[in-house]
């Protein structure tokens, strides 16, 4: 019975990710929230991107897109490996 009462401890990388003020909240919501929260999270990400465009101009538009290139390469490699 004691094994059922003890809460599971998150891995270190998840605790560190969830500790980041704004992004951690969104990551926790995507991982543990309701299925419809995915739309709200996507909307928040695009809103932050739009705010960076308004704040920094053109670099705010293309620098986040360039930062996603390695992520997309990793996703494509993982898809191709099956």
Steps between C-alpha positions, in 0.01 A plus 500: 500500500788737567617473139167634380508798736844631403492752215727432203795738475559664163835461324750783538461628144122528546534681832745745341272556200196558721698750711533744206230761569296525178623209290488256791133576556422432134709181497326366811163589353581315177630193685238471773208714387181441307508416125342833403786686673722425200319768299544756777870416525546539123316832516727618784814402307385688188402799715849507654649479151279790390610703801864438412432627147339814637784551749805415287369536144620267226762318714217407737336323206785301353726423798242272672438331166873440455522361852236239409709358213704260719181391675335420168810310383483291816130433446562395140780267607280344766216453249732340246639256760149374570 
